[in-house]
Amino acid sequence: MKTVLFLILVLVSGCFAGMIHGLANLAIVEPYLDEAIGIENQNLFASGEEVDSPQFWVEYNNYRYWQKGGQILAGAILGTSFGALFGIVFVFSKNVLPGSSNARKAIFLSGIMWFTIYFIPFLKYPANPPTVGDPETVVLRGILYLAFIAISGFGVVGFYQLYKRLQKNKKFVAYLGYAVFMSTVFIIMPQNPDEITAPMDLVNGFRIMSVFAVSIFWIALGIIFGAFWQKFQPDKPVKAEIH
Amino acid sequence: MPSAREITISKSKTPILAIAILAVIFGFGLFTVGYDQGHLFSIVLGQEAFDELWIHELTHDMRHAAGFPCH
């Protein structure tokens, strides 16, 4: 394995996919964020915490510019981060992933990771726009979300070990085991403690677009990573001439 | 006349150092975008970082859109 090439390939793939995620957010999620923050502002005016003044809007526009501009950079950081995780999983699993080429294997793996460490956790703890969420519970919610992702991710690894040891006609037991395990965890883990007071049309619209944008990220990561791996082949055996 | 012979050296061993580097990058990136509330800059700026929340604000929209609890 060419280590430096492997590292560059992994990180660049994740970074590119993350920037695509940021662009997707700007296109389809941002309108919902603007609407939610608009409601937050109205609540601040109504409670007297802020005054609807030109000065408020100057400050608001400044930090919203910073937040919106950060989508691409934050996407690049988060994409590089998940790209790193993807690279680790790929290198350990590529020999057993289905697919006739490494490009197909990468796309297959991105689908598995999307489902297990994004979509299942999303069903339990769906994304929320601003206006939803009590600052007092943010640490608890953060821990719950991360714990659910970790349990689901390590659950897949564990049940894959079982899958390998089972005879061909009994391999469905591993899939069934994972489904039962995650269903149990789903029921046992506490709910998000915060009440939703924002309009449900806004919340649901935001969640749907959020799923679309994250799905675009995982598709892009699988395609870019797979294409790079196929082209540069960091695991290609080294050839040498001896005289 | 000397003859050249080509051999193939197969090095399929998993690069442990690379895996360790990727694991650190994963953790750092996840914390930065998903969880930082001033912690990273507080190493240099102290309490001011928790008041200003630069990274939190920079990653705010992505944090919501990617499903992380934000505030």
Interface residues (C-beta under 8 A of the other chain):
Chain A: M1 T3 F6 L7 V10 L11 H21 G22 N25 V29 E30 L33 Y63 W66 Q67 K68 G70 Q71 L73 A74 G75 I77 L78 T80 S81 F82 A84 L85 G87 I88 V91 F92 Y118 P121 F122 Y125 P126 A127 N128 P129 P130 G133 P135 V138 R141 G142 Y145 L146 F206 M209 S210 A213 V214 D235 P237 V238 K239 A240 E241 I242 H243
Chain B: P2 S3 A4 R5 E6 I7 T8 I9 S10 K11 S12 K13 T14 P15 L17 A18 I19 I21 L22 A23 I25 F26 G27 F28 G29 L30 T32 V33 G34 Y35 Q37 E57 L58 T59 H60 D61 M62 R63 H64 A65 A66 G67 F68 P69 C70 H71
